[in-house]
Amino acid sequence: MDTTTDTTTPRRQVREHLARARWHRAGGRYAEAERALRAALRIARGTAGPASADAADAASALGILLEALGRPAEAEEALRHAVLLYESAYGPDDTRLAPPLNALGAVLRLRGDLTGAERLCRRVVDIVSRTTT
């Protein structure tokens, strides 16, 4: 079976849910975006395992959405999970870590952990500056 055109493969389903979530978020339909992201995360965890790159993408997008919606406790949990997954999949200095680390820093700042927020922001700067030099 040719999986390049098969829309039922789990990876394709995850990507479709992620795309749907971006579309819903852009249209201000945050509940629909959250449902799509949770579905993507569930599929990624169930098929490729909890430490997959697809699960990292879904957890990161979910955490960033929850942070934007003012749900810091849920956002922090999803973002910490995303960071662990990205580190497991790509290593501690990969640029894909920048968005969830940045959002996690914002969550920590809102929760009053300025030291933790600063540490994460410095890490984002380090990661990004390594790739631009």
Secondary structure, DSSP 8 states (H G I E B T S, - for coil): --TTS-TTSHHHHHHHHHHHHHHHHHTT-HHHHHHHHHHHHHHHHHHT-TT-HHHHHHHHHHHHHHHHTT-HHHHHHHHHHHHHHHHHHH-TT-GGGHHHHHHHHHHHHHTT-HHHHHHHHHHHHHHHHHHH-
